Amino acid sequence: MKKIDNEKALLKKALAVGTNYAEKRGAAQFEATDSASEKIEYLYRLLVHDKLIQPLPEIQVSQGSMKRKLALWASKLPEA
């Protein structure tokens, strides 16, 4: 798999946009004590459920693959 340029920055953007999306949708209320890995998994599953990203085969779902999917999603978002 080819490395995404600035993947960390894109993941940060995905977390910010995704948490905002989930809270406005009424699907989640994130706390400051929630870990990044919990947010990543929740956002990945929410975006798959809402058909905003294509799901990975369940056997391939891992923290790293979820991060990559969220970073790819963020790279396709329009600039604010």
N, C-alpha and C positions, 0 to 999 in steps of 0.2 A: 504494500500500500504506500502510495506517495504521501510524503509529509505535506501538510497544509502550511503555507506561509502564515505567520502570526496567529497560530492556532490558539495560543493562550489569550490573546486579545479578543479573538472571535468568541471564545468560550465565555469570557467575561461579559461580552455584549449579549450573548445568548441568554445568560443567566439573568441579566438586568431586564431585557425585553421579555423573556419568558415568565419571570416572576410577576412582572407588571401585567402581562396577559392573563395569567392564572388568577390573580387577585381581582382584576376587572371582570373576568368571566364568572367569578364567584366559586371557582373550583378549589381554591386554596387560600390559606392565610399563613404566610411564612413568618417565622420568628427569627430574631437575631441569633438565637442559639441553634438553629437548624444548620446541620453541616452541609458543605458544598456537595458531597456525594449524595445526600438525601435529595437535595434540590435537583441535581442532575438527573437522577433516576425518575423523580416525580415529573419533571418537565418533559423528559423523553417520552414517558408513557402517556402523558396528557396530549402532547403533540401528535403522537401516533394515533391516539383515540380520536382526535379532532381531524385526522387525515391531513395534517400539515407537513408531516414527514413520512417517508416510507419506512415501515418497520424492518428491523433486522430479523433474520431467522432466530428463534428463541435460543438455539444452541450457541449462537454467536454474540448474544447480549452480554456485555461486560462493561465495567466502568469506562474503560478506554474507548470502546466502540460507541458508547452513548455520548461521551465527550466529543468525539469526532463528528457524529451525526448532528449534535447541537451546533458545533462550530460551522459545519457546512450550511446548516439552516441560517445561521447568523450572517454568513457571507452573502447570502442571497437576499437578505432584507434590504429595503431601500435605506439610504443614508438619511439621517434625521436632520 
